[in-house]
Amino acid sequence: MKNLQAYIDQKNSWGSFFNSPQINFPLSQTQVNDLANSLDADLSPENLHCDGEISRAQAQNKYNYYGKVIKELDRYCAGQGLTMPTVYEY
């Protein structure tokens, strides 16, 4: 779950600037839903490609990373009896 943890750490880091609640394990269904929505946004073409500012290889690396995060989140949900929301952009 190192990719999922890294993703959550990044979200918590950005959230600290805005006094957002921290995401911590064990995750609630609401937190899982929020993470899935965030991943969906991260995978949108505009965000994934940084509005065309990065190379195709860099965008592919981002896509691969987010895919690993989604798979780890899915495994976490299965192990915790939570529902994994659909990430439409994946």
C-alpha positions in Angstrom: 0.0 0.0 0.0 3.0 2.3 -0.5 1.4 4.1 -3.5 -1.9 4.6 -1.6 0.0 5.9 1.4 2.1 8.3 -0.7 -1.1 9.6 -2.4 -2.8 10.1 0.9 0.4 11.9 2.2 0.3 14.2 -0.8 -3.4 14.9 -0.2 -2.7 15.6 3.5 0.2 17.9 2.6 -1.9 20.0 0.2 -4.8 19.9 2.6 -2.7 21.4 5.4 -2.5 24.7 3.5 -6.3 24.9 3.6 -6.9 23.4 7.1 -8.6 20.4 5.5 -9.2 17.4 7.7 -6.3 14.9 7.5 -6.9 11.5 5.9 -5.8 8.7 8.2 -6.2 4.9 8.4 -8.5 3.2 8.9 -10.4 4.9 6.1 -14.1 5.5 6.3 -16.4 5.0 3.3 -16.6 8.8 2.9 -12.9 9.1 2.8 -12.7 6.3 0.2 -15.3 8.1 -1.9 -13.4 11.3 -1.6 -10.2 9.6 -2.7 -11.9 8.0 -5.7 -13.3 11.3 -6.7 -9.9 12.9 -6.4 -8.3 10.2 -8.4 -11.0 10.7 -11.1 -10.1 14.4 -11.3 -6.3 13.6 -11.3 -6.9 11.3 -14.3 -8.8 13.8 -16.4 -6.9 14.5 -19.6 -6.2 18.2 -18.6 -4.8 17.2 -15.3 -3.0 14.1 -16.4 -1.2 15.9 -19.2 -0.7 19.2 -17.2 -2.6 21.0 -20.0 0.0 19.7 -22.5 3.0 20.9 -20.5 4.5 17.5 -20.0 5.7 14.8 -22.3 3.6 11.7 -23.3 6.0 9.6 -21.2 5.6 11.7 -18.2 1.8 11.6 -18.6 2.0 7.8 -18.9 4.1 7.6 -15.7 1.4 9.6 -13.9 -1.3 7.3 -15.3 0.6 4.2 -14.2 1.1 5.7 -10.7 -2.6 6.5 -10.3 -3.5 3.1 -11.6 -1.4 1.5 -8.8 -3.1 3.8 -6.2 -6.5 2.7 -7.5 -5.6 -1.0 -7.3 -4.3 -0.6 -3.8 -7.4 1.4 -2.7 -9.6 -1.4 -4.3 -7.7 -4.1 -2.3 -8.0 -2.0 0.9 -11.7 -1.7 0.3 -12.1 -5.4 -0.2 -10.2 -6.2 2.9 -12.2 -3.7 5.0 -15.7 -4.4 3.7 -15.9 -1.0 2.0 -17.4 -0.3 -1.4 -14.9 0.8 -4.0 -16.4 3.6 -6.1 -16.0 3.7 -9.8 -13.1 5.8 -11.1 -14.5 6.7 -14.5 -11.3 8.2 -16.0 -9.4 5.0 -15.4 
